[in-house]
Amino acid sequence: MDWVKDRVLEREVRTPDGTFSLTMDREDLSFLYPGMVRYTLQATRGGEPCALFRTSTYEYSPTVPYDAESVARQKMEEWARLLQEKPLLFLEQHARDGIRTAVPDLPADAVIIQGSPRPDGNCSILAGWAADAVREAGARPRVVFLDDLVIHSCIGCYRCYNTGECTFDDDMGGVLASLQGASLLVICSPVYTNTVPGGLKTFLDRCQTYHARRRLFDPDRPKKGLLLSVAGRKGRSNFACVTAVVSAYFRNLGIVPSGEVLIDAVDEIRDVRTLQGLDEKVRDAVRESLRLGQKAPARR
Ligand SMILES: Cc1cc2nc3c(=O)[nH]c(=O)nc-3n(C[C@H](O)[C@H](O)[C@H](O)COP(=O)(O)O)c2cc1C
């Protein structure tokens, strides 16, 4: 995770509580997004970090009358002024800078996202089969019923690229914590108006924080991604958008697709359990994904 970093400003502030060094760095993150530049301000005392502030060019929408660099420079002035006047207040205000929020962590080898708002529908059945297959393989599944959770929509603030944390402290934190250590992600989605349901789309968008973490903070372990989907209507064309959305999502997060099971005409069938051999097909797909997700033995 190396990229170009330049020192833009450096200054010292002497106070009765010690001498503080303030630095401002400019990082070129254009390998992530075209033209993305991040500014990092850091204050240290005796070599120990005591304050951190980051802002990137992507935080500023077109109609906002200021920009990342001027905000960072202004912040540096504010820090220097406050340090000179009230160094202890400065330390107090920044005591939690750069500290990651603790989120409930349910470790899992496979995270299974149940994306249908119906808790007892066909996607739930698929998610149950997938979880069984994970357990039978001696691994730990975590099934996430998205509709039970409070997950705010992504607001495109790009602040996750500054801190590795989302602006919102909601149920997404716990899901991301599980995802972080898993080797398999299974997405179970019904087709709604030709695409994924709104709640699932919100989840997919909020995984931008995972993208930021993986590319700028914690590389994380490699993952496989499996799609299980049901459509009311007959025909594979009904899955065109769902497969496009989910594969774009996997690609964005560096998740390697390991297969898909697409079940159409569910409005006629009603219950996927009546389809002979389907549960074995789903279990096989999960087993195969877990097997692919295992680390290849090191070569001599
Ligand atoms: C709001 C809504 C929109 C839907 N749109 C489509 C659609 O565009 N194409 C389709 O084939 N089925 C559509 N369906 C049917 C669902 O895909 C089907 O009922 C599916 O079984 C629901 O999944 P579940 O049983 O896991 O809840 C829609 C259902 C709902 C409730």
The ligand as an SDF file (V2000), in Angstrom:
LIG
                    3D

 31 33  0  0  0  0  0  0  0  0999 V2000
  -41.5980   -5.2080   -5.5540 C   0  0  0  0  0  0  0  0  0  0  0  0
  -41.3490   -6.4670   -6.3340 C   0  0  0  0  0  0  0  0  0  0  0  0
  -40.7890   -6.3650   -7.5940 C   0  0  0  0  0  0  0  0  0  0  0  0
  -40.5440   -7.5130   -8.3360 C   0  0  0  0  0  0  0  0  0  0  0  0
  -39.9950   -7.3970   -9.5630 N   0  0  0  0  0  0  0  0  0  0  0  0
  -39.7200   -8.5040  -10.2890 C   0  0  0  0  0  0  0  0  0  0  0  0
  -39.1140   -8.3830  -11.5690 C   0  0  0  0  0  0  0  0  0  0  0  0
  -38.8100   -7.3120  -12.0530 O   0  0  0  0  0  0  0  0  0  0  0  0
  -38.8620   -9.5270  -12.2680 N   0  0  0  0  0  0  0  0  0  0  0  0
  -39.1570  -10.7630  -11.7710 C   0  0  0  0  0  0  0  0  0  0  0  0
  -38.8740  -11.7630  -12.4380 O   0  0  0  0  0  0  0  0  0  0  0  0
  -39.7330  -10.8940  -10.5500 N   0  0  0  0  0  0  0  0  0  0  0  0
  -40.0270   -9.8080   -9.7970 C   0  0  0  0  0  0  0  0  0  0  0  0
  -40.6010   -9.9260   -8.5440 N   0  0  0  0  0  0  0  0  0  0  0  0
  -40.8960  -11.2790   -8.0220 C   0  0  0  0  0  0  0  0  0  0  0  0
  -39.8310  -11.7640   -7.0480 C   0  0  0  0  0  0  0  0  0  0  0  0
  -38.5690  -11.8430   -7.6490 O   0  0  0  0  0  0  0  0  0  0  0  0
  -40.2070  -13.1510   -6.5000 C   0  0  0  0  0  0  0  0  0  0  0  0
  -41.4670  -13.0490   -5.8430 O   0  0  0  0  0  0  0  0  0  0  0  0
  -39.2130  -13.7280   -5.5340 C   0  0  0  0  0  0  0  0  0  0  0  0
  -39.5660  -15.0330   -5.2140 O   0  0  0  0  0  0  0  0  0  0  0  0
  -39.1240  -12.9690   -4.2180 C   0  0  0  0  0  0  0  0  0  0  0  0
  -38.0840  -13.5080   -3.4450 O   0  0  0  0  0  0  0  0  0  0  0  0
  -38.3130  -14.0420   -1.9520 P   0  0  0  0  0  0  0  0  0  0  0  0
  -39.2160  -15.2210   -2.0570 O   0  0  0  0  0  0  0  0  0  0  0  0
  -36.9460  -14.4160   -1.4920 O   0  0  0  0  0  0  0  0  0  0  0  0
  -38.8910  -12.9230   -1.1600 O   0  0  0  0  0  0  0  0  0  0  0  0
  -40.8740   -8.7910   -7.7890 C   0  0  0  0  0  0  0  0  0  0  0  0
  -41.4420   -8.8820   -6.5150 C   0  0  0  0  0  0  0  0  0  0  0  0
  -41.6950   -7.7340   -5.7990 C   0  0  0  0  0  0  0  0  0  0  0  0
  -42.3250   -7.8320   -4.4240 C   0  0  0  0  0  0  0  0  0  0  0  0
  1  2  1  0
  2  3  1  0
  2 30  2  0
  3  4  2  0
  4  5  1  0
  4 28  1  0
  5  6  2  0
  6  7  1  0
  6 13  1  0
  7  8  2  0
  7  9  1  0
  9 10  1  0
 10 11  2  0
 10 12  1  0
 12 13  2  0
 13 14  1  0
 14 15  1  0
 14 28  1  0
 15 16  1  0
 16 17  1  0
 16 18  1  0
 18 19  1  0
 18 20  1  0
 20 21  1  0
 20 22  1  0
 22 23  1  0
 23 24  1  0
 24 25  2  0
 24 26  1  0
 24 27  1  0
 28 29  2  0
 29 30  1  0
 30 31  1  0
M  END
$$$$
